[in-house]
Amino acid sequence: MKTILITALAGLLAGALSAETIKVYLGTQGRGESKGIYLCELDSKNGTLSEPKLAAELSGCGFVAIHPNKKFLYSTARGRESSVAAFKIKDDHTLEPINTQPSEGKSPCHVSVDATGRCLLVANYSSGSVAALKIADDGSLARSNSAHQHKGSSVHESRQKGPHAHSFYPGPDNKFAYSPDLGIDKVMIYKLDPATATLTKAGSAASPAGAGPRHMKFGSDGKQAYVLNELDLTVSVFDRDPGTGLLKEKQVAHALAQDADHDGMTCSEIRVHPSGLFLYTANRDTKGKGRDSISAFKILPEGKLDRIQSVPARVIIPRNIGVDPTGKWLLVAGQNSGNVPVFQIQKNGKLKFTGNEVKIANAMCIEFLR
């Protein structure tokens, strides 16, 4: 009886300890010192990260997304052919390849999975195109039968000569999909049929000329859309019509102070806190002057933004940031510095560097297994 009791207590303790850690997948460029997708654990109590271990080899992994059932993971892949890759998440959380399919464009840079888990969305940067791929029950991908080519240009001489679809997301109600296109200063909007992985054009929303929309997130109630503009370091705040899926601009918020040095600065990633009360942007210094930063915003009751802080990112080129599911920690992927530092998110939404970080070359993306 005593042995049984001890065994039971040990099992409960192990379960409690396990519940305090969160699996984190780190996508890398898959070249040089980096080999593909890595796995580590975040201690949700103290914000420490375990040493990253290779979960799957993959060339050109720029962005990853996890299926809602937590059994599969998908990634962009830039090898000889532009493609997207599907993986099974094994019991030890390493990844087993399932299959790959063409991304239906050049230089895939972003993937996401719809809420039902039946459809993968992919954005192709160089070609300025998007596509939807059907996901089978076993997690495998079918070749896309619904791809769309964006058209147009904008005012930036070198970055906006043509379309550059930079990301692609299902909307809050899963009826529409949204693709910020940096090259044409528009968010392209599509009706989404997840069952058939079909996209139908539904309209667009404009960002300021030369803004360069890159990534976006939605407010916790789905009424607002927040579009990060890479080139002019702003966030366009839109009201969203759930019936039509269309967006109406209500504010343009600055990621940096007006008197800050903006020369050579661009934005890379945007995240909304799980509480829906705060928003964060990553700001990159392309001239290497040590100005890489993370900005924190308070989300006001009507959905507008109030910037409350900008702090050093503790990396060189923060390619990506991620807020863990508990809302306690923010991680930064240092693309050129080869590190992932951890910031504590305080009750007022402001960030405080914990001193914790791990080393990993060419960090590109952070995704939590929720």
Buried (B, 14 or more C-beta within 10 A) or exposed (E): EEEEEEEEEEEEEEEEEEEEBBBBBBBBBBBEEBBBBBBBBBBBEEBBBBEBEBBBEBBBBBBBBBBEEEBBBBBBBBEEEBBBBBBBBEEEBBBBEBBBBBBBBBBBBBBBBBBEBBBBBBBBBBBBBBBBBBBEEEBBBEEBBBBBBBEBBBEBEEBBEBBBBBBBBBBBEBBBBBBBBBBBBBBBBBBBBBEEBBBEEBBBBBBBEBBBBBBBBBBBEEBBBBBBBBBBBBBBBBBBEEEEBBBEBEBBBBBBEEEBEBEEBBBBBBBBBBEBBBBBBBBBBEEEEEBBBBBBBBBEEEBBBEBBBBBEBBBBBBBBBBBBBBBBBBBBBBBBBBBBBBBBBEEEBBBEBBEBBBEBBBBBBBBBBE
